[in-house]
Amino acid sequence: MGDKNFTLPPGFRFYPTDEELVVHFLHRKANLLPFHPDIIPDLDLYPYDPWDLSGKAMEEGKIWYFYSRRTQNRVAGSGYWQPIGVEEQICSSSEQKVIGVKKHSAFYLGEPPHGVKSDWIMQEYRLPDSCSSSSRSSRKRSSKKDYSRWVVCRVYESNNNGDNGDDGKELSSLDEVFLSLDDLDEISFPN
C-alpha cells in the first residue's frame, strides 16, 4: 500500500461513499495533490484474478480498493472484465454537479467473448471527461505521465441477492438483543 506499514486503528472501517472515493482520493491522485494517509495502492489490475487481490490492494472486509490506469486491455489471468450496465454519474451532494463517473464490470472466467460470468464485480470510478481533459493539457508540459487517466476501483464478490454483502453497518450487541426479541408488544417505552 502507499504507506507500507499503515493499518487502521481498531474500530475504524474504510467504507467510503462514491462521492468520497472521487473527491478525497481520485481527484487528489489525478491532480498530484498530497493525501495522508496514503492507504490505497497503485495496482495494474489486469495481470491478477480478483481472488488474488488480497495483500495487493487496500482490503476492508471482503472489499478491495486500488488505483489503476484506464486501459482497453481488460484480460486477467483466468478471464476478463466485461462492462455491465450503463455508466452512472456521481454528483456532489452539496452542489449537485457531476464530479465523477462509475462503471460496473463483471469478471468472466475463460476467453472473451465466450466466458462464464462469475460473482466478482468491479466498480471503476473516473473523473468526468470535461474535468480530465482541461487538467490534462496544463499538465502535459510538466509531466510525462497523464495522471488524469487514473481510476480508483472497488472489487468485491457479490452474493446471491446482488449486492456486495456489506453495507458498512455492523449491529451492536444491543441491536442484536433487540432483534432477538420475539414479540415487540412486550417492550414498554417510557411516556
KADA-V990555 format. One record per run of one state. SS is the DSSP state (alpha for helix, beta for strand, coil for the rest). FROM is the first residue (numbers start at 0). TO is the last residue. If there is no record, write none. Layout:
BEGIN
{{SS:FROM:TO} {SS:FROM:TO}}
END
This chain:
BEGIN
{{coil:0:16} {alpha:17:29} {coil:30:40} {beta:41:41} {coil:42:43} {alpha:44:46} {coil:47:48} {alpha:49:51} {coil:52:56} {beta:57:59} {coil:60:61} {beta:62:68} {coil:69:73} {beta:74:74} {coil:75:77} {beta:78:90} {coil:91:96} {beta:97:108} {coil:109:114} {beta:115:125} {coil:126:127} {alpha:128:139} {coil:140:145} {alpha:146:148} {beta:149:156} {coil:157:171} {alpha:172:179} {coil:180:182} {alpha:183:185} {coil:186:190}}
END
